[in-house]
Amino acid sequence: PPTPLRTLLRRIKIWSPLVVLVGILLVVAQLLRPLPLPQAVITVTDRYTFEGTAADVPWPASGQGALDVDGVGTFGTFGEQTPVPIASVTKTMTAYVILRDHPMGPDEDGESIPIDQRAQDDYALGETRGDSVVDLRAGDTITQREALQGLMIASGNNVAWLLARWDAGSQEAFVEKMNEAAAELGMEDTVYTDPSGYEMTTVSTAADQVKLGRAVMRDAVFRQIVGVSGFTDQYGNSYSNGNYLVPVNGVVGIKTGSRTEAGGNFLFAARQEVDGEAMLIIGAVLTQPPHPSDNSIRTGAVSAGDALMRFAQEQLVTESVLEAGTVVGYVDDRLGGRTPIVVSEDVPAVGWAGLTVELNLEAGEVPSEAPAGTGVGVLTVGDGDGAVEVPVELGEDLTEPGFGPRLTRIG
C-alpha cells in the first residue's frame, strides 16, 4: 500500500529528470548569453599640479591684460575685463574672417582682388586725418597675400575696408561676419563696428583677444604674414611691422593698435622651446599709457607685452607626470574581472610652478581578449596644440570571463 515515503520517492523519480534538464538548460543559456562589452575605467587622478609656488606676473601698472600658453594653461588676467576700444588690433579679426572664408596655402598668393576707386581715395586719409594707409591704385589688382600684409604689417585702414567690400559686398555686411565669428569663438565681451578699428565703438577685452589670438595663430598663412619685420608692395613701397619686436626673442606676431582715445593696445604671440616642443605664448594688453622713453602709447603697449612674453618664456618647464608602466586605469569585463591599463612611456608635461593641468584618458574600442601591450587608448595631459598625448596599453593579458562568473551572473 502507498505510504508517504513511497509517494515522495515516486515524485522525486518523476521530477528529477525534469529538474536536471531545466538546470542544464539554464547553464547552457548562461554560457551562451552574449558577454557584456568591457569598459575602460580611469583610476589615476585627473589633475597634476607642478611643484613650487607660482611667480608674480609682471602685469602693467594700468589698463588690462591676459596671458596664456596655448594648450597648457593661463597665467590669468589683470585689470577689470570690461570692453574698451582696441584700435587697429581689430584688423586681426578682419584677417581671421578673410582667411577662414578664402583659405590659401603657405606657398600661394591667394585670390586677386580688384582695387576700387574708393580704396585709392581712402589713401588720402593718411594726410587729412592721420590714418595708417597703404598705396592702392584703382584699376589694379592686389593679391590676397599682399592685402593681408598691408592689413597686418602696415596696418592699412584702406586695405581693411577694401577687403570687407571684396568679401561681403559692403563693410556693414562684413562687420556682421566679424561679430558672428567673435560669438563662435566665445568672445562674449566683444563688439565690432568696422573692419579697421578706426571707430571707437569697436570694443573688446584682453581675455577675448587672447581667444582670437589662439584661433588665428593656427592658420599657417597668418603665421607667415605676422612673423616678419616688414614687406615691400607691388609698387616698391616698403612697410615696417608695427610690432617691431618681430622676430626677436621668439616673438612671432600679432598686432598693435594705438589711438589717443584708446591708448596703446597689443595682441602678441611668442614661441618658447621646452625640451624640443615649441610652445605658443598668447597674450594681450589694452589701454596702455605712453612709455616714458618716447612718450608713445604704442611703445607703452609693446613694452608691457614684451615683459609678459619674456616672463612666460622664463617660467616654462617640463616635469614628469607619470613613469612608463604606471597603472592609470583598468578594463572592467563587467563580470568581476579587471585588467590593468598602463602608460606605454613616460608622460611629460609642460607648465610652470603651481599650475594645475588636466589628465584625460580616452579609451578606444576595448577588445574582449587581447595580449599584454595591446593599445587601448590615449592619455592626454593639457589641451589644445600644446597637449601631450601618450598611448596606454594593457598591463596584462586580457581574457574573457571564465566559467564561474559567466554562470553566476545576474541581469
Number of C-alpha atoms within 10 A of each C-alpha: 3 6 7 8 9 11 11 11 11 11 11 13 11 11 12 11 11 12 12 11 12 12 12 12 12 13 15 12 12 18 18 11 10 9 15 11 12 20 18 22 17 19 13 14 10 13 13 17 15 20 13 10 10 13 12 8 15 15 19 21 11 13 21 23 30 26 27 23 27 22 21 26 21 17 18 12 19 20 16 11 18 13 18 22 29 35 29 28 27 29 27 27 23 27 22 21 22 21 19 13 10 12 16 18 10 15 7 12 15 18 14 14 17 17 19 17 14 14 24 20 13 22 21 16 15 15 11 9 8 9 17 20 23 24 17 27 18 13 10 12 16 19 16 21 21 21 26 27 26 28 29 29 27 22 28 27 26 28 31 28 21 26 27 25 17 17 16 15 12 14 20 15 13 25 21 16 19 25 18 15 17 22 14 10 14 12 20 15 18 21 22 26 20 23 28 27 25 22 16 16 16 21 20 24 26 31 25 20 30 25 19 20 25 22 13 21 20 11 17 12 21 23 17 15 23 26 22 20 19 19 18 13 16 13 9 8 10 11 17 14 23 19 28 17 21 21 15 10 14 19 24 25 31 29 25 31 29 26 18 13 11 19 23 31 34 34 29 28 30 27 20 21 13 14 10 7 13 13 22 24 29 30 31 33 35 35 29 27 22 17 17 10 8 10 11 18 23 26 24 26 28 28 18 24 29 19 14 26 27 17 15 24 21 11 12 17 15 14 14 11 16 18 14 13 16 18 20 20 22 21 22 20 23 15 18 10 16 20 18 22 28 26 25 22 15 14 20 17 23 26 27 25 15 14 18 17 21 16 20 18 22 15 19 13 12 20 16 17 14 15 13 16 17 19 21 19 20 19 21 18 26 24 17 13 15 20 18 20 18 18 18 28 26 26 22 16 14 23 15 16 18 11 11 10 15 19 17 12 12 8 3
